[in-house]
Amino acid sequence: MTYPARVRIDVWSDILCPFCHLGRRHLELALEQFEHADEVGVVWHSFQLDRNAAAVDDTPQVERIAAKYGTDRAQMEAQHEQMARDAAEVGLDFAWQRLVGGNSYDAHRLIHLARSLDREREVTERVLRAWYSEGAAIGDHETLVRLGTEAGLEEQAVRDLLASDDFGIDVRTDEALAGQIGITSVPTFVLDQKYGVTGAQPVEVVLQAIRQVWDLQGTEPEMPAAGGGCGGGCCGGACGSDGAEEATAPAEAAGCGCGAGGCGGVCGPDEHAEHDAHTDEVSPATR
């Protein structure tokens, strides 16, 4: 697979992360406004919020999140309602009442299979929409067979995949690379393999970051000044490590996201909320 030579954007995300869906849409809208979008290549990487989750978890989303963090269910419902409004503003339908939890490993493997068959976009979009808007259990094999064939894959190819561990190495490689460069929250965007943006940043912030990276081509990254405050409209949502001093992780700008502990897409108190604050600059990532 080849990518344009000018700017590359690597994105780590999980299918079971609501903020990843929003971040993906914001990136799409930013690229629609970017003058050199045809010279930008986007590479998507697998990330699992909870590698040990059961294949399917029918516990209602807000109930699961409220129990995990000891917060009020009404507060969780209000946050999900706000997330749905944010999604609707950019043309997404976030049916949070219908969300089915589970394990995203096999769905990630399906997307890697689709990439090998030049059907990555179609399969990814079908799987994302099924979980985010239709209440599909993407950890269920029959559901994945249905979604894969609806997106243009051969049924037997999907069944063969699910009966094996094919493309599992691709998922684990993506996760290992994330660990190497300090990514502990999603979505995380690494621009030109040098600069990082975490969380579901507003479209204008993503666009500004892309333009900055475009203008900085051929130069070495400089450390931005650390800012203070909350990014992406909430505090504690992007569960990233503190990389501002050592530049070991793409931690700026930080917005709403999901952490490796499986926050489920809600900005709230959790043990991973040690992230850099939102600034108007992008930060150097590990090179």
MIVEX-574244 format. One record per residue (C-alpha): x, y, z; residue number from 1. Coordinates in nm, 4 decimals. Layout:
N
<x->X, y->Y, z->Z, num->NUM> $
...
// end
This chain:
287
<x->0.0000, y->0.0000, z->0.0000, num->1> $
<x->0.1377, y->0.3434, z->-0.0915, num->2> $
<x->0.0656, y->0.6799, z->0.0654, num->3> $
<x->0.1180, y->1.0370, z->-0.0558, num->4> $
<x->0.4678, y->1.1657, z->0.0102, num->5> $
<x->0.3819, y->1.5055, z->0.1582, num->6> $
<x->0.1983, y->1.4511, z->0.4908, num->7> $
<x->0.0928, y->1.1284, z->0.6619, num->8> $
<x->-0.1562, y->1.1063, z->0.9472, num->9> $
<x->-0.1519, y->0.7909, z->1.1612, num->10> $
<x->-0.4617, y->0.7432, z->1.3762, num->11> $
<x->-0.5107, y->0.5013, z->1.6640, num->12> $
<x->-0.8745, y->0.4325, z->1.7498, num->13> $
<x->-1.1102, y->0.1697, z->1.8857, num->14> $
<x->-1.4469, y->0.0804, z->1.7352, num->15> $
<x->-1.5965, y->0.0756, z->2.0862, num->16> $
<x->-1.4934, y->0.4363, z->2.1585, num->17> $
<x->-1.7643, y->0.6963, z->2.0863, num->18> $
<x->-1.5094, y->0.9768, z->2.0768, num->19> $
<x->-1.3160, y->0.7889, z->1.8082, num->20> $
<x->-1.6190, y->0.8064, z->1.5818, num->21> $
<x->-1.6496, y->1.1786, z->1.6441, num->22> $
<x->-1.2756, y->1.2306, z->1.5958, num->23> $
<x->-1.2830, y->1.0404, z->1.2675, num->24> $
<x->-1.5654, y->1.2612, z->1.1410, num->25> $
<x->-1.3855, y->1.5767, z->1.2499, num->26> $
<x->-1.0750, y->1.4656, z->1.0607, num->27> $
<x->-1.2831, y->1.4033, z->0.7492, num->28> $
<x->-1.4384, y->1.7496, z->0.7702, num->29> $
<x->-1.0991, y->1.9110, z->0.8333, num->30> $
<x->-0.9516, y->1.7439, z->0.5264, num->31> $
<x->-1.2478, y->1.8638, z->0.3182, num->32> $
<x->-1.1380, y->2.2182, z->0.4031, num->33> $
<x->-0.7644, y->2.1606, z->0.3608, num->34> $
<x->-0.6246, y->2.2938, z->0.0355, num->35> $
<x->-0.3769, y->2.0067, z->-0.0095, num->36> $
<x->-0.5965, y->1.7180, z->0.1055, num->37> $
<x->-0.5034, y->1.5131, z->-0.2006, num->38> $
<x->-0.1453, y->1.5075, z->-0.0697, num->39> $
<x->-0.2380, y->1.3765, z->0.2757, num->40> $
<x->-0.2416, y->1.0054, z->0.3512, num->41> $
<x->-0.4370, y->0.8703, z->0.6492, num->42> $
<x->-0.3378, y->0.5362, z->0.8054, num->43> $
<x->-0.5696, y->0.3818, z->1.0650, num->44> $
<x->-0.4341, y->0.1678, z->1.3493, num->45> $
<x->-0.6071, y->-0.0720, z->1.5863, num->46> $
<x->-0.6403, y->0.0015, z->1.9565, num->47> $
<x->-0.8388, y->-0.1902, z->2.2172, num->48> $
<x->-0.9702, y->-0.0141, z->2.5229, num->49> $
<x->-1.0217, y->-0.3468, z->2.6978, num->50> $
<x->-0.8404, y->-0.6486, z->2.5554, num->51> $
<x->-0.9912, y->-0.8741, z->2.8223, num->52> $
<x->-1.3554, y->-0.7856, z->2.7666, num->53> $
<x->-1.6076, y->-1.0561, z->2.6901, num->54> $
<x->-1.7026, y->-1.0887, z->2.3240, num->55> $
<x->-2.0442, y->-0.9348, z->2.3954, num->56> $
<x->-2.1578, y->-0.7383, z->2.7006, num->57> $
<x->-2.5294, y->-0.6578, z->2.7092, num->58> $
<x->-2.5053, y->-0.4323, z->3.0144, num->59> $
<x->-2.6471, y->-0.0899, z->2.9200, num->60> $
<x->-2.3692, y->0.1554, z->2.8379, num->61> $
<x->-2.4537, y->0.4192, z->3.0981, num->62> $
<x->-2.5031, y->0.1552, z->3.3656, num->63> $
<x->-2.1664, y->-0.0024, z->3.2899, num->64> $
<x->-1.9847, y->0.3327, z->3.2946, num->65> $
<x->-2.1612, y->0.4571, z->3.6084, num->66> $
<x->-2.0768, y->0.1357, z->3.7934, num->67> $
<x->-1.7136, y->0.1401, z->3.6808, num->68> $
<x->-1.6477, y->0.4929, z->3.8044, num->69> $
<x->-1.8990, y->0.5149, z->4.0872, num->70> $
<x->-2.0850, y->0.8050, z->3.9299, num->71> $
<x->-2.4533, y->0.8864, z->3.9063, num->72> $
<x->-2.6458, y->0.7246, z->3.6228, num->73> $
<x->-2.8349, y->1.0473, z->3.5538, num->74> $
<x->-2.5033, y->1.2261, z->3.5063, num->75> $
<x->-2.3893, y->0.9599, z->3.2610, num->76> $
<x->-2.7133, y->0.9902, z->3.0658, num->77> $
<x->-2.6733, y->1.3669, z->3.0449, num->78> $
<x->-2.3174, y->1.3288, z->2.9164, num->79> $
<x->-2.4271, y->1.0798, z->2.6542, num->80> $
<x->-2.7075, y->1.3116, z->2.5456, num->81> $
<x->-2.4503, y->1.5865, z->2.4967, num->82> $
<x->-2.2309, y->1.3496, z->2.2985, num->83> $
<x->-2.5312, y->1.2706, z->2.0775, num->84> $
<x->-2.5905, y->1.6418, z->2.0166, num->85> $
<x->-2.2247, y->1.6921, z->1.9273, num->86> $
<x->-2.2452, y->1.3994, z->1.6870, num->87> $
<x->-2.5623, y->1.5293, z->1.5222, num->88> $
<x->-2.3907, y->1.8619, z->1.4517, num->89> $
<x->-2.1486, y->1.6830, z->1.2189, num->90> $
<x->-2.3988, y->1.4440, z->1.0632, num->91> $
<x->-2.3573, y->1.1409, z->1.2901, num->92> $
<x->-2.6295, y->0.9443, z->1.4679, num->93> $
<x->-2.5040, y->0.8408, z->1.8111, num->94> $
<x->-2.7677, y->0.5957, z->1.9390, num->95> $
<x->-2.6149, y->0.5617, z->2.2848, num->96> $
<x->-2.9235, y->0.3905, z->2.4282, num->97> $
<x->-2.8614, y->0.0959, z->2.1937, num->98> $
<x->-2.4860, y->0.0508, z->2.2426, num->99> $
<x->-2.3667, y->-0.3049, z->2.3013, num->100> $
<x->-2.0316, y->-0.3495, z->2.4709, num->101> $
<x->-1.7837, y->-0.6272, z->2.4111, num->102> $
<x->-1.4452, y->-0.7031, z->2.2609, num->103> $
<x->-1.3278, y->-0.5336, z->1.9415, num->104> $
<x->-1.0387, y->-0.7687, z->1.8562, num->105> $
<x->-1.2155, y->-0.9646, z->1.5812, num->106> $
<x->-1.3667, y->-0.6497, z->1.4328, num->107> $
<x->-1.0183, y->-0.4996, z->1.4078, num->108> $
<x->-0.8964, y->-0.8178, z->1.2387, num->109> $
<x->-1.1848, y->-0.7913, z->0.9925, num->110> $
<x->-1.0783, y->-0.4388, z->0.9030, num->111> $
<x->-0.7204, y->-0.5550, z->0.8441, num->112> $
<x->-0.8528, y->-0.8282, z->0.6156, num->113> $
<x->-1.0529, y->-0.5666, z->0.4286, num->114> $
<x->-0.7405, y->-0.3529, z->0.3899, num->115> $
<x->-0.5621, y->-0.6440, z->0.2250, num->116> $
<x->-0.8529, y->-0.6698, z->-0.0205, num->117> $
<x->-0.8767, y->-0.2953, z->-0.0891, num->118> $
<x->-1.2112, y->-0.2708, z->0.0937, num->119> $
<x->-1.0920, y->-0.1035, z->0.4133, num->120> $
<x->-1.3026, y->0.2106, z->0.3917, num->121> $
<x->-1.6238, y->0.0268, z->0.3084, num->122> $
<x->-1.5854, y->-0.2327, z->0.5830, num->123> $
<x->-1.4678, y->0.0164, z->0.8446, num->124> $
<x->-1.7587, y->0.2499, z->0.7823, num->125> $
<x->-2.0077, y->-0.0369, z->0.7942, num->126> $
<x->-1.8717, y->-0.1733, z->1.1226, num->127> $
<x->-1.8525, y->0.1710, z->1.2825, num->128> $
<x->-2.2065, y->0.2628, z->1.1855, num->129> $
<x->-2.3392, y->-0.0712, z->1.3043, num->130> $
<x->-2.2015, y->-0.0233, z->1.6563, num->131> $
<x->-2.2452, y->0.3531, z->1.6889, num->132> $
<x->-2.5908, y->0.3921, z->1.5367, num->133> $
<x->-2.7578, y->0.0509, z->1.5057, num->134> $
<x->-2.6879, y->-0.1279, z->1.8337, num->135> $
<x->-2.4892, y->-0.4095, z->1.6734, num->136> $
<x->-2.2744, y->-0.6423, z->1.8846, num->137> $
<x->-1.9462, y->-0.6193, z->1.6949, num->138> $
<x->-1.7914, y->-0.8928, z->1.9094, num->139> $
<x->-2.0419, y->-1.1450, z->1.7732, num->140> $
<x->-1.9112, y->-1.3493, z->1.4795, num->141> $
<x->-2.2386, y->-1.3762, z->1.2923, num->142> $
<x->-2.2786, y->-1.0009, z->1.3168, num->143> $
<x->-1.9317, y->-0.9526, z->1.1711, num->144> $
<x->-2.0092, y->-1.1950, z->0.8877, num->145> $
<x->-2.3196, y->-0.9951, z->0.8045, num->146> $
<x->-2.1421, y->-0.6604, z->0.8198, num->147> $
<x->-1.8447, y->-0.7820, z->0.6185, num->148> $
<x->-2.0585, y->-0.9210, z->0.3385, num->149> $
<x->-2.2755, y->-0.6093, z->0.3329, num->150> $
<x->-1.9571, y->-0.4106, z->0.2775, num->151> $
<x->-1.8480, y->-0.6254, z->-0.0154, num->152> $
<x->-1.6402, y->-0.9084, z->0.1313, num->153> $
<x->-1.6942, y->-1.2720, z->0.0444, num->154> $
<x->-1.8814, y->-1.4531, z->0.3208, num->155> $
<x->-1.6431, y->-1.7475, z->0.3250, num->156> $
<x->-1.3440, y->-1.5171, z->0.3529, num->157> $
<x->-1.4955, y->-1.3577, z->0.6641, num->158> $
<x->-1.5832, y->-1.6944, z->0.8159, num->159> $
<x->-1.2330, y->-1.8257, z->0.7498, num->160> $
<x->-1.0891, y->-1.5191, z->0.9179, num->161> $
<x->-1.3053, y->-1.5594, z->1.2282, num->162> $
<x->-1.2233, y->-1.9292, z->1.2538, num->163> $
<x->-0.8536, y->-1.8441, z->1.2690, num->164> $
<x->-0.6301, y->-1.5781, z->1.4200, num->165> $
<x->-0.5404, y->-1.4306, z->1.0833, num->166> $
<x->-0.4424, y->-1.0624, z->1.0995, num->167> $
<x->-0.4179, y->-1.0864, z->1.4756, num->168> $
<x->-0.0504, y->-0.9984, z->1.4427, num->169> $
<x->-0.1520, y->-0.6761, z->1.2662, num->170> $
<x->-0.3781, y->-0.5760, z->1.5539, num->171> $
<x->-0.1128, y->-0.6552, z->1.8131, num->172> $
<x->0.1545, y->-0.4739, z->1.6116, num->173> $
<x->-0.0601, y->-0.1596, z->1.6048, num->174> $
<x->-0.1097, y->-0.1863, z->1.9801, num->175> $
<x->0.2594, y->-0.2485, z->2.0430, num->176> $
<x->0.3541, y->0.0569, z->1.8391, num->177> $
<x->0.1043, y->0.2633, z->2.0365, num->178> $
<x->0.2703, y->0.1452, z->2.3558, num->179> $
<x->0.6157, y->0.2263, z->2.2221, num->180> $
<x->0.5316, y->0.5898, z->2.1568, num->181> $
<x->0.3261, y->0.6329, z->2.4724, num->182> $
<x->-0.0292, y->0.6278, z->2.3389, num->183> $
<x->-0.2720, y->0.5353, z->2.6157, num->184> $
<x->-0.5874, y->0.7094, z->2.4954, num->185> $
<x->-0.7882, y->0.7253, z->2.1761, num->186> $
<x->-0.8383, y->0.8774, z->1.9357, num->187> $
<x->-0.4753, y->0.9786, z->1.8899, num->188> $
<x->-0.3553, y->1.1400, z->1.5674, num->189> $
<x->0.0165, y->1.1440, z->1.4813, num->190> $
<x->0.0850, y->1.3896, z->1.2024, num->191> $
<x->0.3830, y->1.3427, z->0.9740, num->192> $
<x->0.5245, y->1.0922, z->1.2257, num->193> $
<x->0.6349, y->1.3868, z->1.4436, num->194> $
<x->0.3423, y->1.5678, z->1.6013, num->195> $
<x->0.0497, y->1.4458, z->1.8094, num->196> $
<x->-0.3104, y->1.5437, z->1.8719, num->197> $
<x->-0.5279, y->1.3475, z->2.1140, num->198> $
<x->-0.9013, y->1.3417, z->2.1627, num->199> $
<x->-1.2024, y->1.4363, z->1.9528, num->200> $
<x->-1.0787, y->1.7854, z->1.8810, num->201> $
<x->-1.3068, y->2.0372, z->1.7065, num->202> $
<x->-1.2758, y->2.0512, z->1.3286, num->203> $
<x->-1.1000, y->2.3869, z->1.3386, num->204> $
<x->-0.8338, y->2.2551, z->1.5774, num->205> $
<x->-0.7677, y->1.9511, z->1.3581, num->206> $
<x->-0.7481, y->2.1715, z->1.0491, num->207> $
<x->-0.5066, y->2.4084, z->1.2206, num->208> $
<x->-0.2865, y->2.1175, z->1.3248, num->209> $
<x->-0.2754, y->1.9819, z->0.9686, num->210> $
<x->-0.1866, y->2.3246, z->0.8327, num->211> $
<x->0.0867, y->2.3684, z->1.0932, num->212> $
<x->0.2391, y->2.0347, z->1.0042, num->213> $
<x->0.2172, y->2.1149, z->0.6335, num->214> $
<x->0.4010, y->2.4429, z->0.6921, num->215> $
<x->0.6610, y->2.2746, z->0.9145, num->216> $
<x->0.7663, y->2.0169, z->0.6567, num->217> $
<x->1.1416, y->1.9890, z->0.6463, num->218> $
<x->1.1908, y->2.1474, z->0.9885, num->219> $
<x->1.2567, y->1.9885, z->1.3252, num->220> $
<x->0.9733, y->1.9953, z->1.5814, num->221> $
<x->1.0062, y->2.2458, z->1.8639, num->222> $
<x->0.8571, y->2.1969, z->2.2086, num->223> $
<x->0.5407, y->2.4057, z->2.2524, num->224> $
<x->0.4769, y->2.5871, z->2.5778, num->225> $
<x->0.2590, y->2.3897, z->2.8143, num->226> $
<x->-0.0910, y->2.5291, z->2.8446, num->227> $
<x->-0.3511, y->2.4997, z->3.1139, num->228> $
<x->-0.7164, y->2.4038, z->3.1050, num->229> $
<x->-0.9367, y->2.1445, z->2.9463, num->230> $
<x->-0.9545, y->2.0486, z->2.5805, num->231> $
<x->-1.2339, y->1.9328, z->2.3560, num->232> $
<x->-1.5094, y->2.0642, z->2.5799, num->233> $
<x->-1.4390, y->1.8584, z->2.8916, num->234> $
<x->-1.1843, y->1.7799, z->3.1586, num->235> $
<x->-1.0267, y->1.4383, z->3.2079, num->236> $
<x->-1.1607, y->1.2885, z->2.8894, num->237> $
<x->-0.8399, y->1.2265, z->2.7004, num->238> $
<x->-0.6586, y->0.9834, z->2.9240, num->239> $
<x->-0.3050, y->1.0478, z->2.8034, num->240> $
<x->0.0317, y->1.0284, z->2.9731, num->241> $
<x->0.2176, y->1.3469, z->3.0546, num->242> $
<x->0.4515, y->1.3822, z->2.7584, num->243> $
<x->0.5056, y->1.7579, z->2.7525, num->244> $
<x->0.8476, y->1.7480, z->2.9153, num->245> $
<x->1.0122, y->1.4520, z->2.7472, num->246> $
<x->0.8150, y->1.4411, z->2.4215, num->247> $
<x->0.7712, y->1.0674, z->2.4543, num->248> $
<x->0.4069, y->1.0703, z->2.3485, num->249> $
<x->0.1802, y->1.2687, z->2.1163, num->250> $
<x->-0.0086, y->1.4338, z->2.4012, num->251> $
<x->-0.1023, y->1.7807, z->2.2677, num->252> $
<x->-0.3609, y->1.9028, z->2.2014, num->253> $
<x->-0.5725, y->1.6931, z->2.4350, num->254> $
<x->-0.9469, y->1.6643, z->2.4107, num->255> $
<x->-1.2225, y->1.4168, z->2.4832, num->256> $
<x->-1.1246, y->1.0570, z->2.4333, num->257> $
<x->-1.1182, y->0.7099, z->2.5841, num->258> $
<x->-0.8373, y->0.5663, z->2.7913, num->259> $
<x->-0.6820, y->0.2250, z->2.7937, num->260> $
<x->-0.8839, y->0.1307, z->3.0981, num->261> $
<x->-1.1952, y->0.1261, z->2.8867, num->262> $
<x->-1.3659, y->0.4517, z->2.9840, num->263> $
<x->-1.6326, y->0.3923, z->2.7205, num->264> $
<x->-1.6212, y->0.7434, z->2.5835, num->265> $
<x->-1.7273, y->0.9487, z->2.8843, num->266> $
<x->-1.5282, y->1.2408, z->3.0213, num->267> $
<x->-1.5149, y->1.1767, z->3.3908, num->268> $
<x->-1.3021, y->1.0728, z->3.6852, num->269> $
<x->-1.0768, y->0.7797, z->3.6103, num->270> $
<x->-0.7337, y->0.6623, z->3.7039, num->271> $
<x->-0.5837, y->0.7404, z->3.3624, num->272> $
<x->-0.6717, y->1.1109, z->3.3511, num->273> $
<x->-0.3173, y->1.2462, z->3.3573, num->274> $
<x->-0.3113, y->1.4262, z->3.0272, num->275> $
<x->-0.1690, y->1.7455, z->2.8852, num->276> $
<x->-0.4059, y->2.0348, z->2.8450, num->277> $
<x->-0.5433, y->2.1585, z->2.5160, num->278> $
<x->-0.3293, y->2.4169, z->2.3404, num->279> $
<x->-0.3412, y->2.5732, z->1.9975, num->280> $
<x->-0.0192, y->2.3975, z->1.8969, num->281> $
<x->0.0621, y->2.0436, z->1.8082, num->282> $
<x->0.3277, y->1.8663, z->2.0106, num->283> $
<x->0.6259, y->1.6601, z->1.9004, num->284> $
<x->0.5733, y->1.2873, z->1.9076, num->285> $
<x->0.8471, y->1.0292, z->1.9387, num->286> $
<x->1.0554, y->1.0145, z->1.6252, num->287> $
// end
